[in-house]
């Protein structure tokens, strides 16, 4: 079956025009600015939000399934090909002020989609299936990051710099939260990831799978990132800690090695997103190395 080109007209019979922000059919889209509430609701209800036409397209390309779409009239035709490819997903369209009342903000990135949240694989399944089944060699582990912006930024760096997978601690902020997805530019759909069931016990499972666990932290017995890169382990897991306090004592104690990033100018630490980019770049695969 042929797929309509972007910009094709949408069959008006597909569209449900909404005028009441309290319409119960729009429950998925309510209270989007309430981070605490949405962080609980979305995993419990098996959904996440994809914001902007480009992010929606990336999610669909990754095989994720839409529950429904919400947008203002002006974005309808530009999403025609996406809507035609998913004829069973309801399409809700409203005036700008109605959409704003539903979501709590002005939607200026094209559209929103409520997506079915995929079931996460086990850690072993994730690592074994990475790199097309060849198995992961370099992974990032995030401990208790609070800021969704940082989570999204880490995923974007992981995608850009060839990290094979990302693991998040049980209390780490949700990579599929709307802001994380947006900041990642949709790369959260590209980089394989899952959530560890225990902490810091989950690090021992990585060691059992042959990974050298490297904690990025400041301590007296740390080694330079340069030294780690000079003699890289065959399989490496880089553990990055929460904003402010950094890695917990338990995570540092469970690691095989503690690694520091060499710095100048009297600076002793970097934001976790910046630190991840430095570590991912330094440990990247080098042709011929």
HUHUBEL-V991295 format. One record per pair of residues at least 12 apart in sequence whose ideal C-beta (glycine too) atoms are under 7 Angstrom apart, sorted by the first residue. I is the first residue (numbers start at 1). GAP is how many residues later the second one is. If there is no record, write none. Layout:
i = (I I)
gap = (GAP GAP)
This chain:
i = (3 3 3 4 4 4 5 6 6 6 7 7 7 8 8 9 9 10 10 10 10 14 14 15 15 16 16 16 17 17 18 18 18 18 19 19 21 21 21 26 26 28 28 28 28 29 29 29 29 29 30 31 32 32 32 32 32 33 33 38 39 39 42 43 43 46 46 47 47 47 47 47 48 48 48 49 49 49 50 50 50 51 51 51 51 52 52 52 53 53 53 53 54 55 55 55 56 56 56 57 58 58 59 59 59 60 62 62 64 64 64 64 65 65 66 66 66 66 67 67 67 67 68 68 68 68 69 69 69 69 69 69 70 70 70 70 71 71 71 71 72 72 72 72 72 72 73 75 75 76 78 79 117 120 120 121 123 123 123 123 123 124 126 126 126 127 127 130 130 130 131 136 136 137 137 137 138 138 138 138 139 139 139 139 139 139 140 140 140 140 140 140 140 141 141 141 141 141 142 142 142 142 142 142 143 143 143 143 143 143 143 143 143 144 144 144 144 145 145 145 145 145 146 146 146 147 147 148 148 148 148 149 149 150 150 150 151 151 151 152 152 152 152 152 152 152 153 153 154 154 155 155 155 155 155 156 156 156 156 157 157 157 158 158 159 159 159 161 161 161 162 162 163 163 165 165 165 166 166 167 167 167 168 168 168 169 169 170 170 170 170 175 175 176 200 200 200 203 203 203 204 206 207 210 211 211 211 212 212 212 212 212 213 213 213 213 213 214 214 214 214 214 214 214 214 214 215 215 215 215 215 215 215 216 216 216 216 216 216 217 217 217 217 217 218 218 218 219 219 221 222 222 222 223 223 224 224 225 225 225 225 225 225 226 228 229 229 232 236 238 239 239 240 240 240 241 243 261 261 261)
gap = (78 81 82 76 77 80 76 72 74 75 70 71 73 72 73 68 71 66 67 70 73 69 77 76 78 74 75 76 76 77 74 75 76 80 75 79 77 80 81 66 76 19 39 40 86 41 73 74 83 85 72 73 17 71 72 73 146 71 72 139 135 138 75 74 131 70 71 20 67 68 69 70 67 69 128 63 65 129 63 65 131 58 61 127 131 57 58 130 25 26 57 58 132 126 127 131 26 55 57 25 128 131 56 127 130 22 127 128 51 52 54 125 50 51 20 23 47 49 22 47 48 49 21 22 24 46 14 20 22 23 42 44 22 29 41 42 22 39 40 41 21 22 23 24 27 35 20 35 36 17 32 32 59 74 75 73 44 71 73 79 82 85 39 66 68 38 82 34 35 62 33 28 29 27 97 98 25 26 98 145 24 25 26 27 28 98 14 18 23 26 98 100 136 26 96 97 98 99 12 24 26 27 30 98 26 29 96 97 98 99 104 105 108 25 27 28 98 27 28 97 98 127 27 96 97 26 96 25 29 31 32 30 34 93 122 123 22 24 29 27 28 29 30 31 32 36 30 120 119 122 20 29 32 33 36 27 28 29 31 119 120 123 33 122 28 31 32 119 120 123 122 123 28 117 26 27 28 25 27 26 27 29 25 27 28 27 30 25 26 27 29 13 18 12 50 51 54 48 51 52 50 31 49 25 24 25 26 21 23 24 44 45 24 26 41 42 43 14 22 23 24 25 41 42 43 45 24 32 36 37 40 43 44 22 23 24 43 59 63 24 29 30 35 41 42 50 51 33 39 37 36 37 38 34 36 36 38 34 35 36 37 54 57 36 31 53 54 51 47 41 12 16 32 35 36 31 29 14 17 18)
